[in-house]
Amino acid sequence: MFSIVLTTINNPKLLIDYHKALKDVSHNIIVVPDNKTPEEARETVKKVGGEWLDRNLLGYENDDAKRMEGIIRAIERKDDFVVLLDDDNYFNDNLWYLSMSKVGDIDKFYAWYSRNNWVNCCEALNRRDIFPRGFPYSKMREAEIISEREENDQVIVNAGLWTESPDVDAVFHLIKDVRTTELSDEFILGENQYCPFNSQNTAILTDTLCGYFFRPKMEGETTRYSDIFAGLFYEKIANHLGGRIFFGRPLSKHIRNSHDYLRDALQEIKEAMILEDILPSFEEAELKQKDWGNCLAELLDQLNGKNKETKTFLEHYKKEANKYLEICEKYA
């Protein structure tokens, strides 16, 4: 059994195609409504036999971090894995479930290694000139794949990629034609390698979810990297506890909702600066704990930065993550 988790302020009709494709597969659909979610969305959820989850254990409102409620529900249900979707990730692959269900499997995959330990997943889309959203700008120049070798390990995340509009920083949308049409390769991250993965078309092994936390926004803040920080921190823990992140199929047809890319770029730069500030402590952190939740807390304690904004960010992250970890102890 697995769950699809989605939060939306639209009517998520795209779930109908997923539900039809999964008619012979045991699954659950969890939709977490927010303040702006239209009432007709409830009827769509009912049509696909999903769960309308309007509880609020973490107290978030008008925030993408509401998806954490669905993650907690999946942990409570003891699902095998969880698939995180956005409401512009359209069904595009008849082998969608077969691809996602590799999460938890132990098998041989080709692992990618880069010159500076940062791998650009967009190369698997035959695009070396763009990078996934949240890729550190300071790491782009030397993020050259220097090794690809077959390795045997367990897949704990399947980061499905995208056709049409890839999930890249707004600055790339402003200066390039970023459209992607094909998948040219698939890979797992090699040991001690990093690549941002998002909360779109992404499957995560439930047993590891206490190490995954999507930070809510602070008062007056707009966030664009919350899922990016969640994924990078998770990868750091995975490099300690074991398990690999897979990039490739299933491909989602990503038809983006309306965006103001200049406004998005301004916000992303603010968060990119925080990411750059914590990168030295992130890469140097040494974890000793033996479970995902304690490792997340241990990692957050080791992160630091020079800027005031970074310190405020980390204080907020720790505070909110601790609330989540307390709930994880109850439901895991």
DRENDO-1510 file (C-alpha; in Angstrom, 1 decimal, always signed):
<recs>
REC; n; res; u; v; w
REC; 1; MET; +0.0; +0.0; +0.0 .
REC; 2; PHE; +1.2; +3.5; -0.8 .
REC; 3; SER; -0.3; +7.0; -0.6 .
REC; 4; ILE; -0.3; +10.0; -2.9 .
REC; 5; VAL; -0.2; +13.2; -0.9 .
REC; 6; LEU; -1.2; +16.5; -2.4 .
REC; 7; THR; -2.1; +19.9; -1.0 .
REC; 8; THR; -3.8; +22.4; -3.3 .
REC; 9; ILE; -5.7; +25.6; -3.6 .
REC; 10; ASN; -7.3; +24.4; -6.9 .
REC; 11; ASN; -9.6; +21.6; -7.8 .
REC; 12; PRO; -7.2; +18.7; -8.3 .
REC; 13; LYS; -8.9; +17.1; -11.3 .
REC; 14; LEU; -5.5; +15.7; -12.4 .
REC; 15; LEU; -6.0; +13.0; -9.6 .
REC; 16; ILE; -8.7; +11.4; -11.7 .
REC; 17; ASP; -6.1; +10.2; -14.3 .
REC; 18; TYR; -3.8; +8.9; -11.5 .
REC; 19; HIS; -6.7; +7.0; -9.9 .
REC; 20; LYS; -7.7; +5.4; -13.2 .
REC; 21; ALA; -4.2; +4.3; -13.9 .
REC; 22; LEU; -3.9; +2.8; -10.4 .
REC; 23; LYS; -7.3; +0.9; -10.5 .
REC; 24; ASP; -5.5; -2.5; -10.1 .
REC; 25; VAL; -3.1; -1.2; -7.4 .
REC; 26; SER; -3.8; -0.8; -3.7 .
REC; 27; HIS; -3.4; +2.9; -3.0 .
REC; 28; ASN; -4.7; +5.8; -1.0 .
REC; 29; ILE; -5.0; +9.5; -2.1 .
REC; 30; ILE; -4.6; +12.1; +0.7 .
REC; 31; VAL; -5.6; +15.6; -0.2 .
REC; 32; VAL; -4.7; +18.3; +2.4 .
REC; 33; PRO; -7.0; +21.3; +1.9 .
REC; 34; ASP; -5.9; +24.8; +2.8 .
REC; 35; ASN; -7.8; +28.1; +3.3 .
REC; 36; LYS; -8.2; +28.8; -0.4 .
REC; 37; THR; -9.0; +25.2; -1.5 .
REC; 38; PRO; -12.4; +25.4; -3.4 .
REC; 39; GLU; -15.3; +23.3; -2.1 .
REC; 40; GLU; -15.6; +21.5; -5.4 .
REC; 41; ALA; -12.2; +19.9; -4.7 .
REC; 42; ARG; -13.9; +17.9; -2.0 .
REC; 43; GLU; -16.1; +16.3; -4.7 .
REC; 44; THR; -13.1; +15.4; -6.8 .
REC; 45; VAL; -11.4; +13.7; -3.8 .
REC; 46; LYS; -14.6; +11.8; -3.2 .
REC; 47; LYS; -14.8; +10.7; -6.8 .
REC; 48; VAL; -11.3; +9.1; -6.6 .
REC; 49; GLY; -12.0; +7.5; -3.3 .
REC; 50; GLY; -9.5; +9.7; -1.5 .
REC; 51; GLU; -9.2; +11.1; +2.0 .
REC; 52; TRP; -10.0; +14.7; +2.6 .
REC; 53; LEU; -7.6; +15.4; +5.5 .
REC; 54; ASP; -8.6; +18.6; +7.2 .
REC; 55; ARG; -6.9; +18.0; +10.6 .
REC; 56; ASN; -4.1; +20.4; +11.5 .
REC; 57; LEU; -1.6; +18.8; +13.9 .
REC; 58; LEU; +1.2; +21.3; +13.1 .
REC; 59; GLY; -1.0; +24.4; +13.0 .
REC; 60; TYR; +0.0; +25.6; +9.5 .
REC; 61; GLU; -2.4; +27.8; +7.4 .
REC; 62; ASN; -2.1; +29.1; +3.9 .
REC; 63; ASP; +1.2; +27.3; +3.4 .
REC; 64; ASP; +2.7; +24.6; +1.2 .
REC; 65; ALA; +4.0; +23.0; +4.3 .
REC; 66; LYS; +0.4; +21.7; +4.9 .
REC; 67; ARG; +1.5; +18.6; +3.0 .
REC; 68; MET; +3.3; +17.6; +6.2 .
REC; 69; GLU; -0.1; +16.6; +7.5 .
REC; 70; GLY; -0.5; +14.1; +4.7 .
REC; 71; ILE; +3.0; +12.8; +5.4 .
REC; 72; ILE; +2.1; +12.3; +9.0 .
REC; 73; ARG; -1.1; +10.5; +8.0 .
REC; 74; ALA; +1.0; +8.2; +5.7 .
REC; 75; ILE; +3.3; +7.4; +8.6 .
REC; 76; GLU; +0.3; +6.7; +10.8 .
REC; 77; ARG; -1.1; +4.4; +8.2 .
REC; 78; LYS; +2.2; +2.5; +7.9 .
REC; 79; ASP; +2.3; +2.9; +4.1 .
REC; 80; ASP; +5.2; +1.4; +2.2 .
REC; 81; PHE; +6.0; +4.7; +0.6 .
REC; 82; VAL; +4.5; +8.1; -0.1 .
REC; 83; VAL; +4.3; +10.0; -3.4 .
REC; 84; LEU; +4.3; +13.8; -3.1 .
REC; 85; LEU; +2.6; +15.6; -6.0 .
REC; 86; ASP; +1.9; +19.2; -6.9 .
REC; 87; ASP; -1.3; +20.2; -8.6 .
REC; 88; ASP; +0.5; +20.8; -11.9 .
REC; 89; ASN; +2.1; +17.4; -12.1 .
REC; 90; TYR; +0.0; +15.7; -14.8 .
REC; 91; PHE; -0.1; +12.0; -15.4 .
REC; 92; ASN; +2.2; +11.2; -18.3 .
REC; 93; ASP; +3.6; +7.6; -18.0 .
REC; 94; ASN; +1.7; +4.3; -18.1 .
REC; 95; LEU; +4.5; +2.7; -16.1 .
REC; 96; TRP; +4.1; +5.4; -13.4 .
REC; 97; TYR; +3.4; +2.9; -10.6 .
REC; 98; LEU; +6.0; +0.4; -11.8 .
REC; 99; SER; +8.6; +3.1; -11.6 .
REC; 100; MET; +7.6; +4.5; -8.3 .
REC; 101; SER; +7.4; +1.1; -6.7 .
REC; 102; LYS; +11.1; +0.6; -7.0 .
REC; 103; VAL; +11.3; +2.6; -3.7 .
REC; 104; GLY; +12.3; +0.1; -1.1 .
REC; 105; ASP; +13.9; -2.3; -3.6 .
REC; 106; ILE; +17.5; -3.3; -3.5 .
REC; 107; ASP; +19.0; -3.6; -7.0 .
REC; 108; LYS; +21.8; -2.6; -9.3 .
REC; 109; PHE; +21.8; +0.9; -10.7 .
REC; 110; TYR; +24.2; +3.2; -12.4 .
REC; 111; ALA; +25.5; +5.8; -9.8 .
REC; 112; TRP; +26.7; +9.2; -10.9 .
REC; 113; TYR; +29.7; +11.0; -9.4 .
REC; 114; SER; +30.6; +14.6; -10.1 .
REC; 115; ARG; +33.9; +16.5; -9.8 .
REC; 116; ASN; +32.6; +18.5; -6.8 .
REC; 117; ASN; +30.1; +16.0; -5.3 .
REC; 118; TRP; +27.1; +17.9; -6.8 .
REC; 119; VAL; +25.3; +16.1; -9.6 .
REC; 120; ASN; +23.0; +17.9; -12.1 .
REC; 121; CYS; +19.9; +15.7; -12.6 .
REC; 122; CYS; +19.0; +17.8; -15.7 .
REC; 123; GLU; +21.7; +16.0; -17.6 .
REC; 124; ALA; +19.4; +13.0; -17.5 .
REC; 125; LEU; +17.0; +15.2; -19.6 .
REC; 126; ASN; +19.7; +15.9; -22.1 .
REC; 127; ARG; +20.1; +19.4; -20.8 .
REC; 128; ARG; +23.5; +20.4; -19.4 .
REC; 129; ASP; +22.7; +24.1; -19.6 .
REC; 130; ILE; +20.1; +24.2; -16.8 .
REC; 131; PHE; +20.1; +23.0; -13.2 .
REC; 132; PRO; +17.3; +21.9; -10.9 .
REC; 133; ARG; +15.7; +24.4; -8.6 .
REC; 134; GLY; +17.8; +24.9; -5.5 .
REC; 135; PHE; +21.1; +23.8; -7.0 .
REC; 136; PRO; +23.8; +25.9; -5.3 .
REC; 137; TYR; +25.1; +28.5; -7.7 .
REC; 138; SER; +28.6; +28.2; -6.4 .
REC; 139; LYS; +28.5; +24.5; -7.3 .
REC; 140; MET; +27.3; +24.8; -10.9 .
REC; 141; ARG; +30.6; +25.4; -12.6 .
REC; 142; GLU; +32.4; +22.2; -11.5 .
REC; 143; ALA; +29.3; +20.0; -11.4 .
REC; 144; GLU; +30.7; +17.8; -14.2 .
REC; 145; ILE; +29.9; +14.0; -14.2 .
REC; 146; ILE; +33.3; +12.3; -14.0 .
REC; 147; SER; +32.3; +8.8; -13.1 .
REC; 148; GLU; +29.3; +6.4; -13.8 .
REC; 149; ARG; +29.5; +3.0; -12.3 .
REC; 150; GLU; +27.1; +0.2; -11.4 .
REC; 151; GLU; +26.3; -0.1; -7.7 .
REC; 152; ASN; +24.0; -2.2; -5.6 .
REC; 153; ASP; +21.8; -0.5; -3.0 .
REC; 154; GLN; +18.3; +0.2; -1.8 .
REC; 155; VAL; +16.3; +3.0; -3.4 .
REC; 156; ILE; +14.7; +5.2; -0.7 .
REC; 157; VAL; +13.6; +8.1; -2.9 .
REC; 158; ASN; +12.4; +8.1; -6.5 .
REC; 159; ALA; +12.7; +11.6; -7.8 .
REC; 160; GLY; +10.6; +11.5; -11.0 .
REC; 161; LEU; +11.7; +14.1; -13.6 .
REC; 162; TRP; +9.6; +16.2; -15.9 .
REC; 163; THR; +8.7; +17.0; -19.5 .
REC; 164; GLU; +7.5; +20.4; -20.7 .
REC; 165; SER; +8.6; +22.7; -17.9 .
REC; 166; PRO; +11.4; +21.3; -15.8 .
REC; 167; ASP; +11.6; +22.4; -12.1 .
REC; 168; VAL; +14.5; +24.9; -12.4 .
REC; 169; ASP; +15.1; +28.2; -10.8 .
REC; 170; ALA; +13.2; +31.2; -12.1 .
REC; 171; VAL; +16.3; +32.8; -13.5 .
REC; 172; PHE; +16.6; +30.0; -16.0 .
REC; 173; HIS; +13.0; +30.6; -17.1 .
REC; 174; LEU; +13.8; +34.2; -17.6 .
REC; 175; ILE; +16.9; +33.7; -19.8 .
REC; 176; LYS; +16.4; +30.4; -21.6 .
REC; 177; ASP; +14.0; +28.2; -23.3 .
REC; 178; VAL; +14.0; +25.4; -20.7 .
REC; 179; ARG; +11.5; +23.1; -22.2 .
REC; 180; THR; +12.4; +19.4; -22.0 .
REC; 181; THR; +10.9; +16.6; -24.1 .
REC; 182; GLU; +12.9; +13.4; -23.4 .
REC; 183; LEU; +14.7; +11.4; -20.8 .
REC; 184; SER; +18.1; +10.3; -22.0 .
REC; 185; ASP; +19.3; +8.5; -18.8 .
REC; 186; GLU; +18.5; +7.4; -15.3 .
REC; 187; PHE; +20.8; +7.1; -12.3 .
REC; 188; ILE; +21.2; +7.0; -8.5 .
REC; 189; LEU; +23.3; +9.5; -6.6 .
REC; 190; GLY; +26.7; +8.0; -5.8 .
REC; 191; GLU; +28.0; +7.9; -2.2 .
REC; 192; ASN; +28.4; +11.4; -0.7 .
REC; 193; GLN; +26.9; +13.1; -3.7 .
REC; 194; TYR; +24.1; +15.7; -3.7 .
REC; 195; CYS; +21.4; +16.9; -6.0 .
REC; 196; PRO; +18.3; +18.8; -5.0 .
REC; 197; PHE; +15.0; +16.9; -5.2 .
REC; 198; ASN; +11.6; +18.5; -4.9 .
REC; 199; SER; +8.1; +17.6; -3.6 .
REC; 200; GLN; +6.8; +17.0; -7.1 .
REC; 201; ASN; +6.3; +13.5; -8.5 .
REC; 202; THR; +8.6; +12.2; -5.8 .
REC; 203; ALA; +8.3; +9.0; -3.8 .
REC; 204; ILE; +9.9; +8.5; -0.4 .
REC; 205; LEU; +10.2; +5.3; +1.7 .
REC; 206; THR; +7.9; +5.8; +4.7 .
REC; 207; ASP; +10.4; +4.3; +7.2 .
REC; 208; THR; +12.7; +7.3; +6.4 .
REC; 209; LEU; +10.1; +10.1; +6.6 .
REC; 210; CYS; +11.0; +11.3; +10.1 .
REC; 211; GLY; +14.2; +12.7; +8.4 .
REC; 212; TYR; +12.1; +14.7; +5.9 .
REC; 213; PHE; +10.7; +18.0; +7.0 .
REC; 214; PHE; +9.1; +20.7; +4.8 .
REC; 215; ARG; +9.6; +24.0; +6.6 .
REC; 216; PRO; +6.6; +26.4; +6.8 .
REC; 217; LYS; +7.1; +30.0; +6.0 .
REC; 218; MET; +7.7; +32.6; +8.7 .
REC; 219; GLU; +5.4; +35.6; +9.1 .
REC; 220; GLY; +5.5; +37.8; +6.1 .
REC; 221; GLU; +7.8; +35.4; +4.2 .
REC; 222; THR; +7.3; +33.8; +0.8 .
REC; 223; THR; +9.2; +30.5; +0.3 .
REC; 224; ARG; +10.4; +28.8; -2.8 .
REC; 225; TYR; +13.0; +26.4; -1.4 .
REC; 226; SER; +11.2; +24.7; +1.5 .
REC; 227; ASP; +11.2; +21.3; -0.3 .
REC; 228; ILE; +14.8; +21.9; -1.5 .
REC; 229; PHE; +16.1; +22.2; +2.0 .
REC; 230; ALA; +14.0; +19.2; +3.1 .
REC; 231; GLY; +15.5; +17.1; +0.3 .
REC; 232; LEU; +19.1; +18.2; +0.8 .
REC; 233; PHE; +19.0; +17.6; +4.6 .
REC; 234; TYR; +17.4; +14.2; +3.9 .
REC; 235; GLU; +20.3; +13.4; +1.5 .
REC; 236; LYS; +22.9; +14.2; +4.1 .
REC; 237; ILE; +21.2; +11.8; +6.5 .
REC; 238; ALA; +21.0; +9.1; +3.7 .
REC; 239; ASN; +24.7; +9.4; +3.1 .
REC; 240; HIS; +25.1; +8.5; +6.8 .
REC; 241; LEU; +22.4; +5.9; +7.3 .
REC; 242; GLY; +22.4; +4.4; +3.8 .
REC; 243; GLY; +20.0; +4.3; +0.9 .
REC; 244; ARG; +20.1; +6.0; -2.5 .
REC; 245; ILE; +18.1; +8.7; -4.3 .
REC; 246; PHE; +17.0; +7.7; -7.8 .
REC; 247; PHE; +16.4; +10.2; -10.6 .
REC; 248; GLY; +14.5; +9.4; -13.8 .
REC; 249; ARG; +11.2; +7.8; -14.5 .
REC; 250; PRO; +8.3; +8.3; -14.1 .
REC; 251; LEU; +8.1; +11.5; -16.1 .
REC; 252; SER; +5.5; +14.0; -15.0 .
REC; 253; LYS; +4.0; +16.3; -17.6 .
REC; 254; HIS; +4.7; +19.6; -15.7 .
REC; 255; ILE; +2.4; +22.3; -17.0 .
REC; 256; ARG; +3.2; +25.1; -14.6 .
REC; 257; ASN; +0.6; +27.2; -12.9 .
REC; 258; SER; +0.9; +30.9; -13.6 .
REC; 259; HIS; +4.1; +32.3; -12.3 .
REC; 260; ASP; +5.7; +35.8; -12.0 .
REC; 261; TYR; +9.3; +34.7; -12.7 .
REC; 262; LEU; +10.9; +38.0; -11.7 .
REC; 263; ARG; +9.1; +37.8; -8.3 .
REC; 264; ASP; +10.0; +34.2; -7.9 .
REC; 265; ALA; +13.7; +35.0; -8.8 .
REC; 266; LEU; +13.9; +37.6; -6.1 .
REC; 267; GLN; +12.6; +35.2; -3.5 .
REC; 268; GLU; +14.8; +32.4; -4.7 .
REC; 269; ILE; +17.9; +34.5; -4.4 .
REC; 270; LYS; +17.1; +35.2; -0.8 .
REC; 271; GLU; +16.9; +31.5; +0.0 .
REC; 272; ALA; +19.9; +30.7; -2.3 .
REC; 273; MET; +22.0; +33.1; -0.2 .
REC; 274; ILE; +20.9; +31.2; +3.0 .
REC; 275; LEU; +21.8; +27.9; +1.3 .
REC; 276; GLU; +25.2; +29.2; +0.3 .
REC; 277; ASP; +25.8; +30.4; +3.8 .
REC; 278; ILE; +25.1; +27.0; +5.4 .
REC; 279; LEU; +26.9; +24.9; +2.8 .
REC; 280; PRO; +30.3; +24.7; +4.5 .
REC; 281; SER; +28.7; +23.5; +7.8 .
REC; 282; PHE; +26.3; +21.2; +5.8 .
REC; 283; GLU; +29.1; +19.5; +3.9 .
REC; 284; GLU; +31.3; +19.2; +7.0 .
REC; 285; ALA; +28.6; +17.9; +9.3 .
REC; 286; GLU; +29.3; +14.5; +10.8 .
REC; 287; LEU; +26.3; +12.4; +12.0 .
REC; 288; LYS; +26.4; +9.7; +14.6 .
REC; 289; GLN; +22.8; +9.0; +15.4 .
REC; 290; LYS; +21.2; +5.8; +14.2 .
REC; 291; ASP; +17.7; +6.8; +13.2 .
REC; 292; TRP; +16.2; +9.3; +10.8 .
REC; 293; GLY; +14.5; +11.7; +13.2 .
REC; 294; ASN; +17.4; +12.0; +15.6 .
REC; 295; CYS; +19.8; +12.5; +12.6 .
REC; 296; LEU; +17.7; +15.4; +11.4 .
REC; 297; ALA; +17.8; +17.0; +14.8 .
REC; 298; GLU; +21.6; +16.3; +15.0 .
REC; 299; LEU; +22.2; +17.8; +11.6 .
REC; 300; LEU; +20.2; +21.0; +12.4 .
REC; 301; ASP; +22.3; +21.4; +15.5 .
REC; 302; GLN; +25.5; +21.4; +13.4 .
REC; 303; LEU; +24.3; +23.8; +10.7 .
REC; 304; ASN; +25.4; +27.4; +11.0 .
REC; 305; GLY; +26.0; +30.6; +9.0 .
REC; 306; LYS; +27.3; +34.1; +9.2 .
REC; 307; ASN; +24.3; +36.1; +8.1 .
REC; 308; LYS; +21.5; +37.2; +10.4 .
REC; 309; GLU; +18.9; +35.8; +7.9 .
REC; 310; THR; +20.6; +32.4; +8.1 .
REC; 311; LYS; +20.5; +32.4; +11.9 .
REC; 312; THR; +16.8; +33.3; +11.9 .
REC; 313; PHE; +16.1; +30.6; +9.3 .
REC; 314; LEU; +17.9; +27.9; +11.3 .
REC; 315; GLU; +16.2; +28.9; +14.6 .
REC; 316; HIS; +12.8; +28.7; +12.8 .
REC; 317; TYR; +13.7; +25.4; +11.1 .
REC; 318; LYS; +14.7; +23.8; +14.4 .
REC; 319; LYS; +11.6; +25.0; +16.2 .
REC; 320; GLU; +9.2; +23.7; +13.6 .
REC; 321; ALA; +11.2; +20.4; +13.0 .
REC; 322; ASN; +11.1; +19.6; +16.7 .
REC; 323; LYS; +7.3; +19.9; +16.6 .
REC; 324; TYR; +7.2; +17.4; +13.7 .
REC; 325; LEU; +9.7; +15.0; +15.4 .
REC; 326; GLU; +7.6; +14.9; +18.5 .
REC; 327; ILE; +4.6; +13.8; +16.3 .
REC; 328; CYS; +6.8; +11.3; +14.5 .
REC; 329; GLU; +7.6; +9.6; +17.8 .
REC; 330; LYS; +3.9; +9.2; +18.4 .
REC; 331; TYR; +2.9; +7.8; +15.0 .
REC; 332; ALA; +6.0; +6.1; +13.7 .
</recs>
